């Protein structure tokens, strides 16, 4: 009988907190250096991001390995198309869980929903991510509170949000 080592036996559980602490310390240092003289275009969104999103995605949206993906490219790409904009709204309103790939990295975690936040705060937060963190092109229109209000009328669960995201990837959006 072949005996397989589990992730607990391999020491991953013991090493994970040290790895996360080191990753967070690095991200905090980078974020402080990167934002030393930069005022965000969306200050309300920056504040909401730091209060709600930075714990997983890092204060500069660089992601945390094995926890949450970076927000440096996909949000800007999504903001450029109608279905991508819907994906951004779905993700913030309803959360997402399951396996996704961002760049060459795989993530399999659960992002909570933020439907408790009002539509204006959600729009400001996603605009902070899209324009301040992901540096979207200036010809991309900022998301409006009305886009979030429209999507509240069509509730989804986190698995459906991930499936919608997958359809965007296969469509090239």
C-alpha positions as CSV (number, residue, x, y, z in Angstrom):
1,X,0.0,0.0,0.0
2,X,1.4,3.4,-1.0
3,X,1.1,6.1,1.6
4,X,0.6,9.6,0.4
5,X,1.6,12.7,2.4
6,X,-1.2,15.1,3.1
7,X,-0.7,18.9,3.0
8,X,-0.8,18.8,6.8
9,X,2.0,16.2,7.0
10,X,4.1,18.2,4.5
11,X,4.3,21.1,7.0
12,X,2.2,23.5,4.8
13,X,0.0,24.4,7.7
14,X,2.9,25.4,9.9
15,X,4.6,27.3,7.2
16,X,1.5,29.1,5.8
17,X,1.2,31.8,8.4
18,X,4.9,32.7,8.1
19,X,4.6,32.8,4.3
20,X,1.5,35.0,4.5
21,X,3.1,37.4,7.0
22,X,6.2,37.8,4.9
23,X,4.1,38.4,1.8
24,X,1.9,41.0,3.5
25,X,5.0,42.8,4.9
26,X,6.5,43.0,1.4
27,X,3.2,44.2,-0.1
28,X,2.8,46.9,2.6
29,X,6.3,48.1,2.0
30,X,5.8,48.3,-1.8
31,X,2.4,50.0,-1.4
32,X,3.9,52.7,0.9
33,X,6.7,53.4,-1.5
34,X,4.5,53.4,-4.6
35,X,1.9,55.7,-3.1
36,X,4.1,58.1,-1.2
37,X,3.3,61.1,-3.4
38,X,0.3,59.8,-5.4
39,X,-3.2,61.0,-4.5
40,X,-5.8,58.6,-5.8
41,X,-8.3,59.7,-8.5
42,X,-11.0,57.9,-6.5
43,X,-10.3,58.6,-2.8
44,X,-13.6,57.2,-1.5
45,X,-12.9,54.0,-3.5
46,X,-9.3,54.0,-2.1
47,X,-10.7,54.1,1.5
48,X,-13.3,51.4,0.8
49,X,-10.6,49.3,-0.9
50,X,-8.3,49.6,2.1
51,X,-11.1,48.7,4.5
52,X,-12.6,45.8,2.6
53,X,-10.2,44.4,-0.1
54,X,-6.6,45.1,0.9
55,X,-6.6,42.4,3.6
56,X,-6.7,39.8,0.8
57,X,-5.5,41.5,-2.3
58,X,-2.9,43.6,-0.6
59,X,-2.9,47.4,-0.1
60,X,-1.7,48.0,-3.7
61,X,-3.8,45.3,-5.2
62,X,-0.7,43.2,-6.0
63,X,-2.4,40.0,-4.7
64,X,-1.2,37.6,-2.1
65,X,0.2,34.3,-3.3
66,X,-2.1,31.3,-2.5
67,X,-4.8,33.8,-1.2
68,X,-6.0,36.3,-3.7
69,X,-5.1,37.3,-7.3
70,X,-3.5,40.6,-8.3
71,X,-5.8,43.3,-9.6
72,X,-3.2,44.9,-11.9
73,X,-4.6,43.9,-15.3
74,X,-8.0,42.1,-15.5
75,X,-10.2,44.8,-13.9
76,X,-8.9,47.4,-16.5
77,X,-9.6,44.9,-19.3
78,X,-13.0,44.1,-18.0
79,X,-14.0,47.7,-17.7
80,X,-13.5,48.1,-21.5
81,X,-16.5,45.8,-22.4
82,X,-20.1,45.7,-21.4
83,X,-19.9,42.1,-20.2
84,X,-16.7,42.8,-18.4
85,X,-18.3,45.7,-16.6
86,X,-21.1,43.3,-15.5
87,X,-18.4,40.9,-14.2
88,X,-16.9,43.6,-12.1
89,X,-20.3,44.4,-10.6
90,X,-21.1,40.7,-10.1
91,X,-17.8,40.1,-8.4
92,X,-18.2,42.9,-5.9
93,X,-22.0,42.4,-5.3
94,X,-22.0,38.6,-5.1
95,X,-18.5,37.4,-4.4
96,X,-16.9,34.5,-6.3
97,X,-15.5,31.1,-5.4
98,X,-13.7,28.3,-7.2
99,X,-10.6,27.9,-9.3
100,X,-9.5,30.9,-11.5
101,X,-6.3,31.7,-13.3
102,X,-4.8,35.2,-13.4
103,X,-1.7,35.4,-15.5
104,X,0.1,32.2,-14.9
105,X,-1.1,31.8,-11.3
106,X,-4.0,29.7,-10.1
107,X,-6.2,30.7,-7.2
108,X,-9.0,28.7,-5.5
109,X,-10.4,30.7,-2.8
110,X,-13.7,32.4,-1.8
111,X,-14.1,36.1,-2.3
112,X,-16.9,37.4,-0.1
113,X,-19.7,39.5,-1.4
114,X,-19.9,43.2,-0.7
115,X,-23.6,43.8,-1.4
116,X,-23.8,45.5,2.0
117,X,-22.0,48.5,0.6
118,X,-24.1,51.1,-1.3
119,X,-23.8,51.3,-5.1
120,X,-21.9,54.6,-5.1
121,X,-19.2,53.1,-2.8
122,X,-19.0,49.9,-4.9
123,X,-18.6,52.1,-8.1
124,X,-15.9,54.2,-6.4
125,X,-14.1,51.1,-5.2
126,X,-14.0,49.4,-8.6
127,X,-13.0,52.7,-10.3
128,X,-10.1,53.0,-7.8
129,X,-9.0,49.4,-8.8
130,X,-9.5,50.0,-12.5
131,X,-7.9,53.5,-12.8
132,X,-5.7,53.9,-9.8
133,X,-4.3,50.4,-9.4
134,X,-4.7,48.8,-12.8
135,X,-4.1,52.1,-14.7
136,X,-6.8,51.6,-17.3
137,X,-6.7,53.7,-20.5
138,X,-8.3,57.2,-20.2
139,X,-10.8,56.4,-22.9
140,X,-12.5,53.8,-20.6
141,X,-15.6,55.2,-19.0
142,X,-15.7,54.9,-15.2
143,X,-18.3,52.5,-13.8
144,X,-21.4,54.2,-12.4
145,X,-23.5,53.5,-9.3
146,X,-26.4,52.7,-11.7
147,X,-24.5,49.8,-13.2
148,X,-24.4,48.2,-9.7
149,X,-28.0,49.0,-9.0
150,X,-29.0,47.3,-12.3
151,X,-27.1,44.1,-11.4
152,X,-28.6,44.0,-7.9
153,X,-31.9,43.1,-9.7
154,X,-30.4,39.9,-10.9
155,X,-28.8,38.1,-7.9
156,X,-26.2,35.4,-8.6
157,X,-24.2,33.1,-6.3
158,X,-20.5,33.0,-6.3
159,X,-20.3,29.9,-8.5
160,X,-22.4,31.7,-11.2
161,X,-20.1,34.7,-11.0
162,X,-17.1,32.5,-11.7
163,X,-18.9,30.8,-14.6
164,X,-19.6,34.3,-16.1
165,X,-15.9,35.1,-15.7
166,X,-15.0,31.9,-17.4
167,X,-17.3,32.8,-20.4
168,X,-15.4,36.1,-20.7
169,X,-12.1,34.4,-20.9
170,X,-13.3,32.0,-23.6
171,X,-14.8,34.8,-25.5
172,X,-11.5,36.8,-25.4
173,X,-13.0,39.6,-23.4
